[in-house]
Amino acid sequence: MIRRSGKQWYYIGIGETIALIILYATTRVSNPITSDGEPIDATGIAVQVFQVAFVIITGIIVTMISKQKDISK
């Protein structure tokens, strides 16, 4: 994020973070593989809050980059 690598890396980061959120959610509910879900604790909730914040902030950054390029054209 600090190095401003480009929009494609932001999209990759958003996609991977969403995949981690989905993976966390699927391990916390009952499913046919493990039968019982894992317990939800404060650390897990805090991590999920930060991951959602990352997705939102990165989405805002991508939108701002797109608007700046549109203005410069």
N, CA, C and O atoms as a printed pandas DataFrame, in Angstrom:
     atom_number atom_name residue_name chain_id  residue_number  x_coord  y_coord  z_coord
0              1         N          MET        A               1    0.826   -1.177    0.000
1              2        CA          MET        A               1    0.000    0.000    0.000
2              3         C          MET        A               1    0.878    1.251    0.000
3              4         O          MET        A               1    0.560    2.229   -0.677
4              5         N          ILE        A               2    1.953    1.228    0.734
5              6        CA          ILE        A               2    2.828    2.398    0.819
6              7         C          ILE        A               2    3.557    2.624   -0.495
7              8         O          ILE        A               2    3.767    3.768   -0.897
8              9         N          ARG        A               3    3.945    1.550   -1.168
9             10        CA          ARG        A               3    4.724    1.667   -2.402
10            11         C          ARG        A               3    3.868    2.019   -3.612
11            12         O          ARG        A               3    4.410    2.338   -4.670
12            13         N          ARG        A               4    2.541    1.970   -3.481
13            14        CA          ARG        A               4    1.618    2.271   -4.575
14            15         C          ARG        A               4    1.963    1.447   -5.816
15            16         O          ARG        A               4    2.320    1.989   -6.862
16            17         N          SER        A               5    1.851    0.160   -5.677
17            18        CA          SER        A               5    2.260   -0.778   -6.725
18            19         C          SER        A               5    1.375   -0.739   -7.956
19            20         O          SER        A               5    1.840   -1.082   -9.043
20            21         N          GLY        A               6    0.146   -0.343   -7.833
21            22        CA          GLY        A               6   -0.743   -0.284   -8.977
22            23         C          GLY        A               6   -2.097   -0.891   -8.664
23            24         O          GLY        A               6   -2.260   -1.635   -7.697
24            25         N          LYS        A               7   -3.073   -0.552   -9.515
25            26        CA          LYS        A               7   -4.438   -1.015   -9.273
26            27         C          LYS        A               7   -4.568   -2.521   -9.296
27            28         O          LYS        A               7   -5.344   -3.083   -8.524
28            29         N          GLN        A               8   -3.820   -3.193  -10.173
29            30        CA          GLN        A               8   -3.959   -4.642  -10.246
30            31         C          GLN        A               8   -3.567   -5.301   -8.923
31            32         O          GLN        A               8   -4.170   -6.304   -8.543
32            33         N          TRP        A               9   -2.586   -4.770   -8.221
33            34        CA          TRP        A               9   -2.198   -5.350   -6.935
34            35         C          TRP        A               9   -3.231   -5.045   -5.858
35            36         O          TRP        A               9   -3.448   -5.849   -4.952
36            37         N          TYR        A              10   -3.866   -3.882   -5.960
37            38        CA          TYR        A              10   -4.953   -3.579   -5.029
38            39         C          TYR        A              10   -6.100   -4.556   -5.220
39            40         O          TYR        A              10   -6.665   -5.053   -4.246
40            41         N          TYR        A              11   -6.448   -4.833   -6.479
41            42        CA          TYR        A              11   -7.521   -5.795   -6.755
42            43         C          TYR        A              11   -7.156   -7.190   -6.244
43            44         O          TYR        A              11   -8.011   -7.893   -5.705
44            45         N          ILE        A              12   -5.917   -7.588   -6.407
45            46        CA          ILE        A              12   -5.467   -8.887   -5.893
46            47         C          ILE        A              12   -5.583   -8.919   -4.371
47            48         O          ILE        A              12   -6.041   -9.911   -3.804
48            49         N          GLY        A              13   -5.175   -7.847   -3.715
49            50        CA          GLY        A              13   -5.277   -7.769   -2.256
50            51         C          GLY        A              13   -6.709   -7.829   -1.777
51            52         O          GLY        A              13   -7.010   -8.504   -0.792
52            53         N          ILE        A              14   -7.602   -7.127   -2.469
53            54        CA          ILE        A              14   -9.018   -7.164   -2.107
54            55         C          ILE        A              14   -9.563   -8.579   -2.283
55            56         O          ILE        A              14  -10.261   -9.090   -1.407
56            57         N          GLY        A              15   -9.249   -9.206   -3.400
57            58        CA          GLY        A              15   -9.743  -10.562   -3.660
58            59         C          GLY        A              15   -9.255  -11.569   -2.637
59            60         O          GLY        A              15  -10.026  -12.395   -2.148
60            61         N          GLU        A              16   -7.969  -11.497   -2.313
61            62        CA          GLU        A              16   -7.423  -12.439   -1.325
62            63         C          GLU        A              16   -8.006  -12.205    0.059
63            64         O          GLU        A              16   -8.261  -13.161    0.791
64            65         N          THR        A              17   -8.218  -10.955    0.425
65            66        CA          THR        A              17   -8.789  -10.663    1.732
66            67         C          THR        A              17  -10.230  -11.139    1.815
67            68         O          THR        A              17  -10.650  -11.669    2.844
68            69         N          ILE        A              18  -10.990  -10.955    0.744
69            70        CA          ILE        A              18  -12.358  -11.465    0.725
70            71         C          ILE        A              18  -12.359  -12.990    0.825
71            72         O          ILE        A              18  -13.222  -13.567    1.487
72            73         N          ALA        A              19  -11.398  -13.642    0.172
73            74        CA          ALA        A              19  -11.293  -15.104    0.270
74            75         C          ALA        A              19  -11.005  -15.527    1.713
75            76         O          ALA        A              19  -11.555  -16.526    2.178
76            77         N          LEU        A              20  -10.160  -14.790    2.423
77            78        CA          LEU        A              20   -9.868  -15.114    3.821
78            79         C          LEU        A              20  -11.089  -14.906    4.710
79            80         O          LEU        A              20  -11.324  -15.682    5.636
80            81         N          ILE        A              21  -11.866  -13.863    4.431
81            82        CA          ILE        A              21  -13.088  -13.623    5.203
82            83         C          ILE        A              21  -14.064  -14.779    4.992
83            84         O          ILE        A              21  -14.666  -15.271    5.946
84            85         N          ILE        A              22  -14.218  -15.206    3.747
85            86        CA          ILE        A              22  -15.113  -16.334    3.445
86            87         C          ILE        A              22  -14.621  -17.613    4.111
87            88         O          ILE        A              22  -15.414  -18.379    4.658
88            89         N          LEU        A              23  -13.308  -17.842    4.065
89            90        CA          LEU        A              23  -12.740  -19.030    4.707
90            91         C          LEU        A              23  -12.996  -19.013    6.205
91            92         O          LEU        A              23  -13.361  -20.038    6.783
92            93         N          TYR        A              24  -12.811  -17.867    6.839
93            94        CA          TYR        A              24  -13.084  -17.746    8.274
94            95         C          TYR        A              24  -14.549  -18.059    8.570
95            96         O          TYR        A              24  -14.864  -18.800    9.501
96            97         N          ALA        A              25  -15.441  -17.480    7.757
97            98        CA          ALA        A              25  -16.873  -17.682    7.992
98            99         C          ALA        A              25  -17.260  -19.154    7.828
99           100         O          ALA        A              25  -18.072  -19.670    8.596
100          101         N          THR        A              26  -16.687  -19.824    6.841
101          102        CA          THR        A              26  -17.052  -21.230    6.618
102          103         C          THR        A              26  -16.514  -22.155    7.709
103          104         O          THR        A              26  -17.085  -23.218    7.952
104          105         N          THR        A              27  -15.438  -21.765    8.360
105          106        CA          THR        A              27  -14.916  -22.611    9.441
106          107         C          THR        A              27  -15.647  -22.383   10.752
107          108         O          THR        A              27  -15.454  -23.144   11.701
108          109         N          ARG        A              28  -16.475  -21.362   10.828
109          110        CA          ARG        A              28  -17.194  -21.055   12.065
110          111         C          ARG        A              28  -18.616  -21.590   12.100
111          112         O          ARG        A              28  -19.293  -21.449   13.118
112          113         N          VAL        A              29  -19.084  -22.197   11.025
113          114        CA          VAL        A              29  -20.435  -22.761   10.994
114          115         C          VAL        A              29  -20.339  -24.277   10.857
115          116         O          VAL        A              29  -19.317  -24.813   10.429
116          117         N          SER        A              30  -21.406  -24.947   11.223
117          118        CA          SER        A              30  -21.434  -26.403   11.061
118          119         C          SER        A              30  -21.376  -26.744    9.575
119          120         O          SER        A              30  -22.017  -26.098    8.746
120          121         N          ASN        A              31  -20.599  -27.764    9.262
121          122        CA          ASN        A              31  -20.493  -28.202    7.871
122          123         C          ASN        A              31  -20.295  -29.707    7.839
123          124         O          ASN        A              31  -19.986  -30.307    8.869
124          125         N          PRO        A              32  -20.465  -30.328    6.687
125          126        CA          PRO        A              32  -20.371  -31.792    6.610
126          127         C          PRO        A              32  -18.960  -32.341    6.849
127          128         O          PRO        A              32  -18.809  -33.519    7.175
128          129         N          ILE        A              33  -17.958  -31.532    6.696
129          130        CA          ILE        A              33  -16.581  -32.018    6.846
130          131         C          ILE        A              33  -16.188  -32.113    8.319
131          132         O          ILE        A              33  -15.697  -33.150    8.765
132          133         N          THR        A              34  -16.403  -31.036    9.075
133          134        CA          THR        A              34  -15.970  -31.022   10.466
134          135         C          THR        A              34  -17.108  -31.179   11.460
135          136         O          THR        A              34  -16.850  -31.289   12.659
136          137         N          SER        A              35  -18.321  -31.193   11.025
137          138        CA          SER        A              35  -19.560  -31.314   11.794
138          139         C          SER        A              35  -19.815  -30.122   12.725
139          140         O          SER        A              35  -20.916  -29.573   12.709
140          141         N          ASP        A              36  -18.860  -29.716   13.514
141          142        CA          ASP        A              36  -19.028  -28.545   14.389
142          143         C          ASP        A              36  -18.103  -27.430   13.929
143          144         O          ASP        A              36  -16.991  -27.675   13.461
144          145         N          GLY        A              37  -18.582  -26.206   14.072
145          146        CA          GLY        A              37  -17.763  -25.059   13.719
146          147         C          GLY        A              37  -16.780  -24.720   14.825
147          148         O          GLY        A              37  -16.970  -25.095   15.982
148          149         N          GLU        A              38  -15.748  -24.019   14.459
149          150        CA          GLU        A              38  -14.765  -23.560   15.443
150          151         C          GLU        A              38  -15.387  -22.450   16.298
151          152         O          GLU        A              38  -16.316  -21.774   15.854
152          153         N          PRO        A              39  -14.882  -22.260   17.513
153          154        CA          PRO        A              39  -15.439  -21.195   18.360
154          155         C          PRO        A              39  -15.043  -19.803   17.846
155          156         O          PRO        A              39  -13.988  -19.624   17.238
156          157         N          ILE        A              40  -15.908  -18.840   18.105
157          158        CA          ILE        A              40  -15.628  -17.451   17.725
158          159         C          ILE        A              40  -15.084  -16.755   18.959
159          160         O          ILE        A              40  -15.706  -16.778   20.021
160          161         N          ASP        A              41  -13.908  -16.130   18.812
161          162        CA          ASP        A              41  -13.307  -15.437   19.940
162          163         C          ASP        A              41  -13.046  -13.973   19.582
163          164         O          ASP        A              41  -13.238  -13.563   18.437
164          165         N          ALA        A              42  -12.610  -13.198   20.563
165          166        CA          ALA        A              42  -12.404  -11.761   20.375
166          167         C          ALA        A              42  -11.309  -11.470   19.353
167          168         O          ALA        A              42  -11.422  -10.519   18.579
168          169         N          THR        A              43  -10.266  -12.270   19.343
169          170        CA          THR        A              43   -9.185  -12.053   18.384
170          171         C          THR        A              43   -9.679  -12.263   16.961
171          172         O          THR        A              43   -9.342  -11.485   16.069
172          173         N          GLY        A              44  -10.466  -13.296   16.741
173          174        CA          GLY        A              44  -11.010  -13.560   15.415
174          175         C          GLY        A              44  -11.909  -12.442   14.931
175          176         O          GLY        A              44  -11.870  -12.063   13.761
176          177         N          ILE        A              45  -12.724  -11.913   15.844
177          178        CA          ILE        A              45  -13.603  -10.803   15.477
178          179         C          ILE        A              45  -12.787   -9.571   15.130
179          180         O          ILE        A              45  -13.091   -8.876   14.160
180          181         N          ALA        A              46  -11.744   -9.294   15.920
181          182        CA          ALA        A              46  -10.893   -8.130   15.650
182          183         C          ALA        A              46  -10.210   -8.260   14.285
183          184         O          ALA        A              46  -10.134   -7.288   13.535
184          185         N          VAL        A              47   -9.724   -9.439   13.969
185          186        CA          VAL        A              47   -9.080   -9.665   12.670
186          187         C          VAL        A              47  -10.067   -9.439   11.541
187          188         O          VAL        A              47   -9.720   -8.829   10.530
188          189         N          GLN        A              48  -11.283   -9.918   11.698
189          190        CA          GLN        A              48  -12.296   -9.743   10.654
190          191         C          GLN        A              48  -12.666   -8.270   10.474
191          192         O          GLN        A              48  -12.897   -7.819    9.352
192          193         N          VAL        A              49  -12.723   -7.531   11.565
193          194        CA          VAL        A              49  -13.009   -6.091   11.475
194          195         C          VAL        A              49  -11.909   -5.397   10.679
195          196         O          VAL        A              49  -12.198   -4.569    9.816
196          197         N          PHE        A              50  -10.660   -5.726   10.958
197          198        CA          PHE        A              50   -9.549   -5.108   10.227
198          199         C          PHE        A              50   -9.535   -5.537    8.764
199          200         O          PHE        A              50   -9.185   -4.739    7.894
200          201         N          GLN        A              51   -9.904   -6.765    8.482
201          202        CA          GLN        A              51   -9.948   -7.211    7.091
202          203         C          GLN        A              51  -11.039   -6.490    6.313
203          204         O          GLN        A              51  -10.825   -6.092    5.167
204          205         N          VAL        A              52  -12.190   -6.320    6.916
205          206        CA          VAL        A              52  -13.268   -5.581    6.251
206          207         C          VAL        A              52  -12.844   -4.122    6.054
207          208         O          VAL        A              52  -13.111   -3.538    5.004
208          209         N          ALA        A              53  -12.188   -3.534    7.053
209          210        CA          ALA        A              53  -11.695   -2.156    6.918
210          211         C          ALA        A              53  -10.686   -2.056    5.777
211          212         O          ALA        A              53  -10.695   -1.081    5.026
212          213         N          PHE        A              54   -9.814   -3.061    5.644
213          214        CA          PHE        A              54   -8.835   -3.066    4.562
214          215         C          PHE        A              54   -9.528   -3.083    3.202
215          216         O          PHE        A              54   -9.139   -2.343    2.298
216          217         N          VAL        A              55  -10.549   -3.920    3.055
217          218        CA          VAL        A              55  -11.276   -4.006    1.786
218          219         C          VAL        A              55  -11.929   -2.659    1.469
219          220         O          VAL        A              55  -11.863   -2.196    0.330
220          221         N          ILE        A              56  -12.551   -2.033    2.450
221          222        CA          ILE        A              56  -13.222   -0.753    2.230
222          223         C          ILE        A              56  -12.215    0.340    1.880
223          224         O          ILE        A              56  -12.423    1.089    0.926
224          225         N          ILE        A              57  -11.132    0.434    2.640
225          226        CA          ILE        A              57  -10.128    1.470    2.390
226          227         C          ILE        A              57   -9.455    1.267    1.043
227          228         O          ILE        A              57   -9.224    2.232    0.315
228          229         N          THR        A              58   -9.139    0.030    0.704
229          230        CA          THR        A              58   -8.506   -0.240   -0.585
230          231         C          THR        A              58   -9.467    0.070   -1.723
231          232         O          THR        A              58   -9.046    0.577   -2.763
232          233         N          GLY        A              59  -10.738   -0.222   -1.547
233          234        CA          GLY        A              59  -11.732    0.135   -2.551
234          235         C          GLY        A              59  -11.808    1.636   -2.759
235          236         O          GLY        A              59  -11.941    2.101   -3.892
236          237         N          ILE        A              60  -11.724    2.398   -1.678
237          238        CA          ILE        A              60  -11.715    3.857   -1.779
238          239         C          ILE        A              60  -10.474    4.332   -2.518
239          240         O          ILE        A              60  -10.560    5.229   -3.356
240          241         N          ILE        A              61   -9.322    3.741   -2.218
241          242        CA          ILE        A              61   -8.077    4.115   -2.893
242          243         C          ILE        A              61   -8.168    3.836   -4.389
243          244         O          ILE        A              61   -7.774    4.677   -5.196
244          245         N          VAL        A              62   -8.680    2.674   -4.768
245          246        CA          VAL        A              62   -8.809    2.326   -6.189
246          247         C          VAL        A              62   -9.744    3.316   -6.887
247          248         O          VAL        A              62   -9.477    3.742   -8.011
248          249         N          THR        A              63  -10.841    3.680   -6.213
249          250        CA          THR        A              63  -11.772    4.646   -6.784
250          251         C          THR        A              63  -11.097    6.001   -6.971
251          252         O          THR        A              63  -11.300    6.655   -7.994
252          253         N          MET        A              64  -10.310    6.421   -6.008
253          254        CA          MET        A              64   -9.612    7.706   -6.112
254          255         C          MET        A              64   -8.586    7.683   -7.243
255          256         O          MET        A              64   -8.444    8.666   -7.971
256          257         N          ILE        A              65   -7.877    6.579   -7.392
257          258        CA          ILE        A              65   -6.896    6.460   -8.475
258          259         C          ILE        A              65   -7.602    6.549   -9.822
259          260         O          ILE        A              65   -7.119    7.217  -10.736
260          261         N          SER        A              66   -8.732    5.885   -9.943
261          262        CA          SER        A              66   -9.483    5.910  -11.201
262          263         C          SER        A              66   -9.978    7.314  -11.515
263          264         O          SER        A              66   -9.919    7.747  -12.666
264          265         N          LYS        A              67  -10.465    8.028  -10.510
265          266        CA          LYS        A              67  -10.942    9.395  -10.724
266          267         C          LYS        A              67   -9.805   10.326  -11.125
267          268         O          LYS        A              67   -9.996   11.202  -11.969
268          269         N          GLN        A              68   -8.610   10.148  -10.528
269          270        CA          GLN        A              68   -7.467   10.992  -10.863
270          271         C          GLN        A              68   -7.044   10.770  -12.301
271          272         O          GLN        A              68   -6.689   11.725  -12.992
272          273         N          LYS        A              69   -7.074    9.531  -12.764
273          274        CA          LYS        A              69   -6.696    9.245  -14.152
274          275         C          LYS        A              69   -7.719    9.792  -15.119
275          276         O          LYS        A              69   -7.363   10.243  -16.208
276          277         N          ASP        A              70   -9.020    9.759  -14.731
277          278        CA          ASP        A              70  -10.062   10.323  -15.588
278          279         C          ASP        A              70   -9.922   11.834  -15.714
279          280         O          ASP        A              70  -10.152   12.391  -16.788
280          281         N          ILE        A              71   -9.547   12.501  -14.627
281          282        CA          ILE        A              71   -9.387   13.954  -14.636
282          283         C          ILE        A              71   -8.184   14.357  -15.475
283          284         O          ILE        A              71   -8.225   15.371  -16.171
284          285         N          SER        A              72   -7.114   13.572  -15.416
285          286        CA          SER        A              72   -5.884   13.921  -16.140
286          287         C          SER        A              72   -6.007   13.703  -17.642
287          288         O          SER        A              72   -5.168   14.195  -18.396
288          289         N          LYS        A              73   -7.028   12.980  -18.100
289          290        CA          LYS        A              73   -7.185   12.723  -19.539
290          291         C          LYS        A              73   -7.766   13.889  -20.256
291          292         O          LYS        A              73   -7.961   13.833  -21.470
